[in-house]
Amino acid sequence: MQYIVDSAHLEEIRECVEFYPLDGVTTNPTIISKEHSDFVKLIKEIRAIIGAERMLHIQTTATTSEAIVKEAVALMEAVGGDFYIKVPISPEGLKATMALKRMGIKVTETAIFTPQQALIAAKAGASYIAPYVNRLDNIVSDGVHVVSEIVEMFKRYDIDCKVLAASFKNTEQIHKIAMVGAHAVTISPDLFKKLTYHPLTLYAIDDFQKDWESVYGDETVLDLLEEK
Ligand code: G3P
């Protein structure tokens, strides 16, 4: 499964690149606006931090297909590397997706809430579709079930489009999404920390340390190897 961070906060992204096996960054206008920053400088800095090889998904704010295509081309030129234009699903968005597919520009169709939206976006040529798990849970619509139906449909029809589950509030949602075979999740930096934390792991590490020190004091493995 691919792990992507849903953030435009430079320090958070830097930390995720350093400490986790990060596959990319997703943003949306809400996430970008939280930074109150020079937009172009910000997205170029994100690219510089993650390198050309990690995915960068940036959302369009245009509402007509022609304007979406123009924005996608300009954004791709500005940030380079492995770039995806995020397009919220709508008739104009789908028209833009089909045009972008013909042009070889990769699309992540976003704001997906139903399996049929996902199927149509995939057929239009999206490389990823992004269903919103927690927002579905908030309206008692079972985000994991919706994602499982999308994964199942894509398998059944042998569709070349990945499911990038988005909108998470806890680790349980992420675990269940992994169990139904989503290809990718985009999560907050805070959830990266929560996914890898367990108090028993900390106790175990502490015990290993104490047992080692009871015999070797503060000498490290490297110290002992270098003494030979
Ligand atoms: O990119 C979509 C995702 O960020 C939505 O998450 O937490 O606003 O529901 P949230």
Residues whose N, C-alpha, C, O or C-beta is under 5 A from the ligand:
A	BS01	G3P	D6 N28 R135 A166 S167 F168
